[in-house]
Amino acid sequence: MSAKTTMCILFGDKTVDAVFVDHSMLGTQVKFMERLPRDEQVFSAVAERMKSEPKMPARVMLCIPRSSAIQRTLSYPIAAKGELDNMIRFEAARHIPLPEDNRLLGWSTADTPDEKQVLLNLVAASQSEVRELINQFEQAGVPVDEAVPFSSAVSPVLADAPTLLVLVDDGHLELCLYGRGILQDSQLISCRAPGFSSERIVSSTRQMVAKHKSWLGDEGISRIYIGGAGQMIEGLTEELEAVFGLHVHPLERSGTMDSVLTEEQESFVEVLMAASIDLDPTLNLIEDKKRKVPISRRTLIISGLCILLTIEVFTFYGFKNGAPWLQRQKVALELREMQRATADIQEKRNLNRTYRKQLVQLEQVCESRVSIMNMLKSISDALPEDSYLNGFSFDGGQLTLKGNSKEPGRLPELVLALPFVNALNKSDIGRKEGDYYEFELSVSLRR
């Protein structure tokens, strides 16, 4: 579904954040940002706020309550990627403590850098709980297109490097570990659990990192973000920095949002981030209804101007290229008419060309015979007086000399010095008769 206009509804423990973001050619605009109490009136309040805007959101993302989501990340050999559907059903039965008739599943996959394994992030939630929320929103007039846990939805932004995200809410604290393009692990801790403290959170974080040391390596996590709608736990930031040796940063929003937000709106970082993400369709817990959204008047005007500009550009391009083409076609037609009228003359010209080629070939034959004689004279002049030829042959570009000489070792050097000789192919010295040796030289001629 298009993310040009997105409304994101993020359920917290005691609050519900609603943000309507419009990404258009004019830039990014935040239509509204509201933090509402999580009560029975929240559904109608979100509907009224949405209806107050003239533009209908093309996409409504519901980030379900953290306590309603179950997340598991599993790894398989890359060859098992073709059996993904069967693996999901099998692993859901093993790892998700929900009955099949009351279970919603979503997933995302990522290949490891060595492309030997595929990671499966399996997300599940109770169908009755999620459907109850969606029904109440739809009864109030708010369509819901996507339902997904926030921690899984933002993995495309945070999983480019080993990252620890700490989300603090009024009733829960969530630890999320990202890396290799996927949410690797998450842990939800109740703030009302016995012994809840910053030391307990740091201890759980260290256990999570140690559990995934096989892919984190000795360097461990490379950055830590902290955020959420709840009050920050005293001393948590300092202890995380001391244990991991990293500076703890507040959760960052998308760079496109920096120019449109004020300092008072920084508490909406999570919901703004979710509204700016193009979600993996398989991660959606519910079926996408593919609803149609009315096109706004401004969009129609801009589209019309774009169509007119496109027509004008294509018209100019067609005229610029079509006029010369028509002219070339006209000239080609005139040439064909002229060729038909001068066919007899052209036939005689072709016959004359044939005769001329034959004359050139005869001249070349005559020149080659004279040149062979010249070559023979040059060779005779170059040979020493105590050497004489008794064999001379010419085959294409190769010349072969046979004879007798008292000094056959000097002959290759003398022959190579001739201007028409290119390279020595063969030099053989045969038997000796008296003071003379038989020799055979073969050279290639320059072309």
C-alpha positions in Angstrom: 0.0 0.0 0.0 1.2 3.5 -0.8 2.9 5.3 2.1 2.3 8.8 0.7 -0.3 9.5 3.4 0.1 7.4 6.5 -1.6 7.5 9.9 0.1 5.5 12.6 -1.6 4.6 15.8 0.8 3.4 18.5 -0.7 1.7 21.6 1.2 2.4 24.8 0.5 1.2 28.3 -1.6 4.2 29.3 -1.6 6.3 26.2 -2.3 6.1 22.5 -0.3 8.2 20.0 -1.8 9.0 16.6 0.2 10.8 13.9 -0.9 11.6 10.4 2.0 12.2 8.0 1.7 13.3 4.4 4.6 12.7 2.0 4.0 14.6 -1.3 5.9 16.4 -4.0 5.7 19.6 -1.8 7.6 17.9 1.0 6.7 16.1 4.2 3.9 17.5 6.3 2.6 16.4 9.7 -1.2 16.9 9.6 -1.7 16.2 13.3 0.0 14.6 16.3 -2.2 13.6 19.2 -1.5 11.7 22.5 -4.7 10.4 24.0 -5.5 8.5 27.1 -6.0 4.8 26.6 -9.6 4.4 27.5 -12.9 3.6 25.8 -13.2 7.0 24.2 -9.9 6.7 22.3 -11.4 5.1 19.2 -14.0 7.9 18.6 -11.3 10.5 19.5 -9.0 9.2 16.8 -11.9 9.0 14.3 -12.9 12.6 15.0 -9.4 13.9 14.6 -8.9 12.0 11.3 -12.2 13.4 9.9 -11.1 16.9 10.7 -8.5 16.7 8.0 -9.7 17.1 4.4 -7.3 14.4 3.2 -8.0 10.7 3.8 -5.0 8.7 4.9 -4.1 6.0 2.2 -2.6 3.8 4.9 -3.4 3.3 8.6 -0.9 1.3 10.6 -1.8 0.0 14.0 1.1 -0.7 16.3 -0.5 -3.2 18.7 0.2 -3.2 22.5 3.6 -4.6 23.4 2.1 -7.1 25.8 0.0 -8.6 23.0 2.9 -9.5 20.7 5.1 -12.6 20.6 8.4 -12.5 18.7 10.8 -15.3 17.7 13.9 -15.1 15.4 15.1 -18.4 13.9 17.9 -19.3 11.4 17.9 -21.9 8.7 20.2 -23.0 5.8 19.7 -20.9 2.7 18.4 -24.0 0.9 15.4 -24.1 3.1 14.1 -20.7 1.9 12.0 -22.4 -0.7 10.0 -24.2 2.0 9.3 -21.1 4.0 5.5 -21.5 4.3 5.9 -25.0 5.7 8.6 -23.8 8.2 6.4 -21.0 9.4 3.5 -23.3 10.2 5.9 -25.8 11.9 7.7 -23.2 14.0 4.5 -21.5 15.0 3.2 -24.7 16.5 6.5 -25.1 18.4 7.3 -21.6 19.6 4.0 -19.7 19.7 1.8 -20.6 22.8 -1.5 -19.8 21.1 -4.0 -22.1 19.6 -4.1 -22.2 15.8 -7.7 -20.9 15.6 -6.8 -17.8 17.7 -3.4 -17.0 16.2 -2.3 -14.2 13.8 1.1 -14.6 12.2 3.5 -12.2 10.5 7.1 -12.7 9.4 10.1 -11.1 7.7 13.3 -12.7 6.4 16.9 -11.6 5.8 19.9 -13.4 4.4 23.1 -13.4 6.4 26.1 -11.6 4.9 27.8 -14.9 3.9 24.5 -15.9 2.1 24.6 -19.3 3.8 21.7 -18.8 6.2 18.3 -17.2 6.1 16.9 -15.5 9.3 13.2 -15.7 10.0 11.6 -13.2 12.3 8.3 -14.7 13.4 5.7 -12.4 14.9 2.4 -13.6 16.5 -0.5 -12.2 18.4 -3.9 -13.2 19.7 -6.5 -12.9 17.0 -9.3 -12.1 19.4 -7.3 -9.2 21.0 -6.2 -7.7 17.8 -9.5 -8.1 16.1 -11.3 -6.4 19.0 -9.1 -3.3 18.7 -9.6 -3.2 14.9 -13.4 -3.7 15.1 -13.7 -0.8 17.6 -11.6 1.5 15.3 -13.6 0.5 12.2 -16.9 1.0 14.0 -15.8 4.5 14.9 -14.9 5.1 11.2 -11.1 4.5 11.3 -10.0 1.8 8.7 -7.0 -0.3 9.7 -4.8 -1.6 6.9 -1.8 -3.0 8.9 -1.3 -4.4 12.4 2.2 -5.0 13.6 4.3 -4.7 16.8 6.4 -1.5 16.8 9.6 -3.3 17.5 9.3 -5.5 14.4 8.0 -2.6 12.2 11.1 -0.4 12.7 13.7 -3.2 12.0 14.5 -1.8 8.5 15.8 1.4 10.1 17.7 0.0 13.1 19.0 -3.3 11.8 21.8 -2.1 9.5 24.2 -2.4 12.5 24.1 -4.3 15.8 21.7 -2.1 17.8 20.1 -2.2 21.2 16.8 -0.3 21.6 15.4 0.3 25.1 11.7 1.3 25.0 10.4 2.6 28.4 6.6 2.8 29.0 4.5 3.2 32.1 3.9 -0.5 32.7 6.5 -2.3 30.6 10.1 -2.0 29.4 11.1 -3.6 26.1 14.6 -4.6 25.1 15.1 -5.1 21.4 18.3 -6.3 19.7 18.7 -5.6 16.0 21.2 -6.7 13.4 21.8 -8.4 10.0 18.7 -6.7 8.6 16.2 -8.1 11.1 15.0 -8.0 14.7 17.1 -10.7 16.4 15.5 -10.8 19.8 13.2 -8.9 22.1 12.4 -9.1 25.8 9.4 -7.5 27.6 9.9 -6.7 31.3 7.0 -5.6 33.6 7.7 -2.5 35.6 5.7 -4.1 38.4 7.7 -7.3 38.6 9.5 -8.0 41.9 13.1 -6.6 41.9 12.5 -4.3 39.0 15.4 -1.9 38.9 18.1 -0.5 36.5 20.4 -3.3 37.7 17.8 -5.9 36.6 17.5 -4.3 33.2 21.2 -4.2 32.6 21.6 -7.8 33.7 18.8 -8.9 31.2 20.5 -6.9 28.5 23.9 -8.5 29.1 22.2 -12.0 29.0 20.6 -11.1 25.7 23.9 -9.9 24.2 25.7 -13.0 25.5 23.0 -15.3 24.0 23.6 -13.8 20.5 27.4 -13.5 20.7 27.8 -16.0 17.8 26.7 -13.3 15.3 27.6 -10.2 17.4 31.2 -11.3 17.7 33.7 -9.9 20.2 32.8 -6.3 19.3 29.2 -6.8 20.5 26.6 -4.1 19.9 27.7 -0.9 18.2 25.0 1.6 19.3 22.3 2.0 22.0 19.1 3.9 21.6 16.5 4.7 24.3 13.0 6.1 24.0 9.4 5.6 24.9 6.4 7.4 26.4 7.2 6.4 30.0 9.4 8.1 32.6 13.1 7.3 32.3 14.4 4.9 35.0 16.9 6.6 37.3 20.5 5.5 36.6 19.7 3.3 33.6 21.5 5.4 31.0 24.6 5.6 33.1 24.8 1.9 33.8 24.3 1.0 30.2 27.1 3.3 29.2 29.4 1.9 31.8 28.7 -1.8 30.9 28.9 -1.5 27.1 31.2 1.5 26.8 28.9 3.3 24.4 27.1 6.6 24.6 23.3 6.0 24.9 21.4 8.2 22.3 17.8 9.2 22.4 15.8 7.4 19.6 16.3 9.3 16.4 13.5 10.1 14.0 13.7 10.2 10.2 15.8 13.0 8.8 12.9 14.2 6.7 11.1 15.0 9.9 13.7 17.4 11.4 12.5 20.4 9.4 8.8 20.0 10.2 8.9 19.3 14.0 9.3 21.4 17.1 11.0 20.6 20.4 7.6 20.0 22.0 6.9 17.2 19.6 10.0 15.1 20.4 8.0 12.7 22.5 6.3 11.4 19.3 9.6 10.0 17.9 8.4 6.3 17.9 5.2 6.9 16.1 6.8 9.2 13.6 9.4 6.6 12.8 6.7 4.0 12.3 4.7 6.3 10.0 7.7 6.9 7.8 8.5 3.2 7.2 7.4 1.1 4.2 6.4 -2.1 6.0 7.2 -5.6 4.6 3.8 -6.9 3.5 4.4 -10.4 5.1 4.9 -8.7 8.5 1.3 -7.5 8.5 -0.8 -9.5 11.0 -4.0 -8.9 9.2 -5.1 -9.0 5.6 -4.6 -5.9 3.5 -8.0 -4.8 2.3 -6.6 -2.8 -0.7 -9.2 -0.1 0.0 -9.6 2.8 -2.4 -8.8 6.3 -1.2 -10.4 9.4 -2.8 -7.9 11.5 -4.7 -7.5 15.1 -3.3 -8.1 18.1 -5.5 -4.5 19.2 -5.2 -3.3 15.8 -6.4 -5.6 16.1 -9.4 -4.4 19.5 -10.3 -0.7 18.5 -9.9 -1.4 15.3 -11.9 -3.1 17.3 -14.7 -0.2 19.7 -14.9 2.2 16.8 -15.1 0.2 15.2 -17.9 0.2 18.5 -19.8 3.9 18.9 -19.4 4.4 15.3 -20.5 2.3 15.9 -23.7 4.2 19.0 -24.5 7.6 17.3 -24.1 6.5 14.4 -26.2 5.1 16.7 -28.9 8.3 18.7 -29.0 10.4 15.5 -29.1 8.1 14.0 -31.9 8.3 17.2 -34.0 12.1 17.4 -33.5 12.7 13.8 -34.6 9.7 13.2 -36.8 10.2 16.1 -39.3 13.8 14.9 -40.3 12.4 11.4 -40.6 9.7 12.5 -43.0 12.3 14.4 -45.0 14.6 11.4 -45.2 11.7 9.2 -46.4 10.9 11.8 -49.1 14.6 11.8 -50.3 14.7 8.0 -50.3 11.6 7.9 -52.5 13.1 10.3 -55.0 16.3 8.2 -55.0 14.4 5.1 -55.8 12.6 6.8 -58.7 16.0 8.1 -60.1 17.5 4.6 -59.8 14.6 3.1 -61.8 15.1 5.8 -64.5 18.9 5.2 -64.8 18.9 1.4 -64.5 20.6 0.9 -67.9 23.3 3.4 -67.2 23.9 1.9 -63.8 24.3 -1.6 -65.4 27.0 -0.3 -67.8 28.8 1.3 -64.9 28.8 -1.9 -62.9 30.2 -3.8 -66.0 33.0 -1.2 -66.3 33.8 -1.6 -62.7 34.2 -5.4 -63.2 36.5 -4.9 -66.2 38.6 -2.4 -64.1 39.0 -4.9 -61.3 40.2 -7.5 -63.8 42.8 -5.1 -65.2 44.0 -4.3 -61.7 44.5 -8.0 -61.0 46.5 -8.4 -64.2 48.7 -5.6 -63.3 49.3 -7.1 -59.9 50.3 -10.4 -61.5 52.8 -8.6 -63.7 54.2 -6.6 -60.8 54.6 -9.8 -58.7 56.6 -11.5 -61.4 59.0 -8.6 -61.8 59.3 -8.3 -58.0 60.3 -12.0 -57.7 63.1 -11.4 -60.2 64.2 -8.4 -58.2 64.2 -10.4 -55.0 66.3 -13.1 -56.6 68.9 -10.6 -57.8 69.0 -9.0 -54.3 69.5 -12.4 -52.7 72.3 -13.3 -55.1 74.1 -10.0 -54.5 73.8 -10.5 -50.7 75.2 -14.0 -50.6 79.0 -14.4 -50.2 81.1 -15.5 -53.1 81.7 -18.9 -51.6 77.9 -19.6 -51.6 75.6 -20.5 -54.4 71.9 -21.4 -54.8 70.6 -24.6 -56.3 66.9 -24.1 -55.2 64.5 -21.1 -55.0 60.8 -21.3 -54.3 58.1 -18.7 -53.5 54.7 -19.8 -51.9 52.4 -16.9 -51.0 54.3 -14.8 -48.4 57.1 -17.4 -47.8 60.4 -17.7 -49.7 62.6 -20.8 -49.5 66.3 -20.9 -50.5 68.4 -24.0 -50.9 72.1 -24.3 -51.8 75.7 -24.9 -50.7 78.1 -22.6 -48.8 81.4 -22.6 -47.0 80.0 -20.3 -44.3 76.4 -21.2 -43.8 76.3 -19.6 -40.3 76.5 -16.1 -41.9 73.6 -16.6 -44.3 70.6 -16.0 -41.9 72.0 -12.6 -40.8 72.6 -11.6 -44.5 69.2 -12.7 -45.6 67.4 -10.9 -42.7 69.1 -7.7 -43.7 67.3 -7.6 -47.0 64.5 -5.0 -47.0 61.7 -7.3 -48.2 62.4 -10.0 -45.5 60.2 -9.9 -42.4 61.3 -12.9 -40.3 63.3 -16.1 -40.4 61.1 -19.2 -40.2 63.6 -22.0 -40.8 67.4 -22.4 -41.0 68.9 -25.9 -41.5 72.6 -26.8 -42.2 72.9 -30.2 -43.9 75.8 -32.6 -44.7 79.2 -31.4 -45.8 80.8 -32.3 -49.1 84.4 -31.1 -49.3 84.5 -27.5 -48.0 80.8 -26.8 -48.7 77.7 -27.4 -46.5 74.2 -27.8 -47.7 71.8 -25.2 -46.3 68.1 -24.5 -46.4 66.5 -21.1 -45.4 62.9 -20.2 -45.1 61.8 -16.6 -44.6 58.5 -14.7 -44.5 58.2 -11.6 -46.6 56.9 -8.2 -45.6 53.4 -7.4 -46.7 
